């Protein structure tokens, strides 16, 4: 024995993999720390106060302008973009868990950036985020308008999951069931499902849900004006006025008058 420790072939491979894993997790942790430092450095007390006025509920916020948050999201995504989707989702989870508005927005952006890698089982991730982390209209809409909406367009069988969300006791999950379809609705997609969800939410007492499904109908009216108008006229006697006003917002004045008439 000469006192030297010599690794065999398999041991070298295991050590290499272990070092790569350590490096990866150090990189992931470092990126999240840098994101948070950048948000802290860009915080403005005036922006913080104006942000809070947009919400009825209490929100945690650094006080960063939206354009700055978007810039930070894009800049630091460059450091992680080569990671597999599941590891980027882990980073998103870490950001969501902080409960800070700006970190949630970055999580939503990163989740959207990997949309080409979406697989059918990602619905479980999105559903967990909606249930556990979405606590205001801004995080609901930012996540669902984009990442979840793109996912549903790619994996349309999961639109049935949205109908389950529409029956949730959680107001934000119910809103999510509608606002997920905003962008597909503008393209003329999923009209029967849109009407199904609107029917489920039709008499919801929560104004944030009413605004959500009214917005969905408004988006659908861009491609299917007559069909949405007929839906509104069929239900206007019991449809909350908040939802009705949203639904007809982009219609011609003569149709608006007919819809609003008592």
Secondary structure, 3 states (H helix, E strand, C coil): CCCCCCCCHHHHHHHHHHHHHHHHHHHHHHHHHHHHHHHHHCCCHHHHHHHHCCCCCCCECCCCCHHHHHHHHHHHHCCCCCCCHHHHHHHHHHHHHCCEHHHHHHHHHHHHHCHHHCCCCHHHHHHHHHHHCCCCHHHHHHHHHHHHHHHHHHCHHHHHHHHHHCCCCCHHHHHHHHHCCHHHHHCCCCHHHHHHHHHHHCCCCCHHHHHHHHHHHHHHHCCCHHHHHHHHHHHCCCCCHHHHHHHCCCCCHHHHHHHHCC
